[in-house]
């Protein structure tokens, strides 16, 4: 399949080469020249384009070209370039753990991080997705509920794709073939009726060759394949102030997608699994339909985004099999007005209806320590929110921001299932850990939540801005989506955070160096944590935590041919008061899981040779991560490690780029996820991160 796709892309590129115009080549050359000067950083964190220096908050961003240069094709790899961003797939691509500023969530179904793609909130099982035709990615740290409809406790990852509303046709074809991963992407847009109607879309294949061996076989058992794409149609009559955009997206993991290999110490060391190892299998199909209507009136925009996301996810692991079906309707109506001297106001209405159905498979034989069970859990959630914030025009260099969000969350659970009432799972001391029976039940929970925001900004001069910010955030309560035991009947209370932050946005040396930094403190109550044995965990409120730290990002362009960036996060997240629900032991002063104290990103991009039609670049990208715990008891962790990537690329005036790259040069072995089966046997189990990947890349843009 990959060969056919690459061949097709090569043919498409050849046709494009033949039709490339001289003016396009000139524009491309000018754009490439400008890319290697330090440019103004534009963000849309407040729902309209602004200079990053005007924002009262901590933001990290990266543009689409940089993502392509670094061979970053997935949200999971954004940690290579966004300091403090952690996103780890665990038992398959649909179960993702993430953290920002130490605000981590082990609840896969209700994460503290929200991802938006072109204003469309994404399903939690779709946090790990491919990046197609991206204009830029913005990481907005901290609660965002007074600006964004979908509640975001830890932050928002805002992905913005390239617009299709141009009267000039565009085509971008690219492929990367590596020893570990491969892809092929074709993107295009064109006017159907100039100044009125436009169409655009893309299609992509992502492949993973695998890095494990299976005893007695030459085939890699951990390979995977993914097909995805989207189609957009835009109606934007010239000078009308009106825009209508319809977008359809699909992402489908093919039936031979294998991920989530839990390796014991022997397999982790040898990278080989036994003949009897049950190969995990996953299916994920996500389809998204969205309609955006926007009316612009001078300095005011009225926007409505209606979307429906349909997701099917099925997985088979050694400890169980189940499938999930989720349908989510969202509608967000927003009025944004801009005023003189930087003032603005945002008012929004948000509605979401979510229906999630999980079926636990009834297998013919027991799985490991678990008996057969057949259970169905239906969660029905409705969210209604009013939100907004306003910023005063500047006076004497000062401005003031005030925001507020009201949210009504209603959750309903209906469990129907059967099990073996006589089956009990005990540890070596005879303590009952699990009873494989839960009678059918129904329950409901509603909450009304207010979260305020206040900020003060001060411009020292045109290049330096200071700000102070206080805001509250929350993670909705309700019920655990994966119900299979008595404890899952309990109501989960909302998790609340109080966030205080001071920061600086600045530019120096004739805008050849930028410095953005923030110091923060976060206090969390009713912390929601998954507790128990993997495959049989339950969600509980276990206590209070705090997180404090410093974020730093420096971008430097001392000469036209050299760009340097350095970013880091330095802090600590801990339990102040908490009790393990299973062992009844104190977690006081334990570090939160998936929250390393230190993360560092460094990148150098150097144009070391320039010929008439060619530019040669050397790119080095390094990352460091301090110790990261996989559990709340701090018994299992990934020790500190560093990764280094390198590439050499040549950019040509006709829009063609060629590259040779090596990712994880030193073949550093590290784990993305782990658990300890403890008294159940099996010991420590780890999921391996990506090892060395050597590849070639080719892209062409018209």
ABEGO torsion letter per residue (X at the ends): XAAAAAAAAAAAAAAAAAABBAAAAAAAAAAAAAAABBBBBBBAAAGBBBBAAABBEBBBBBBAAAAAAAGBABAAAAAAABBGBBBBBBBEAABBBBBBGGBBBABAABBABBBBBGGBBBBAAAABBBBBGBABBBBBBEBAAAABABBBAAEBBBBBBBBABBABBBBBBBBBBBAABBBBBBBBBBBABBGABBBBBBBBBBBBAEABBBBGBABBAABBBBBBEBBBBBBBBBGAGBBBBBBBBBBBBBAABBBGBBBBAAAAAAGBBBAABBBBBBBBBBBBBBBBBBBBBEABBBBBBBBBBBBBBBBBBAAEBBBBBBBBBBBBBBBBBBBBGGBBBBBBBBBBBBBBBBBBBBBABBBEABBBBBBBBBBBBBBBBBBEBBBBBBBGGBBBBBBBBBBBBBBBBBBBBBBBAABBBBBAAGBBABBBBBBBBBBBBBBBBBBBBBBBBBBABAABBBBBBBBBBBBBBEBBABBABAAAABBBBBBBBBBBBBBBBBBBGGGABBBBBBBBBBBBBGBBBBBEBBGABBBBBAEBBBBBEBBBBBBBBABAABBBBBBBBBBBBBBABBBBAAAGBBABGBBBBGBBABBBBBBBBBBABBBAABBBBBBBBBBBBBBBBABAAGABBBBBBBBBBBBBBBBBAAGBBBBBBBBGAAGBBBBABBBBAEAAEGEBBBBBBBBBBBBBBBBBBX
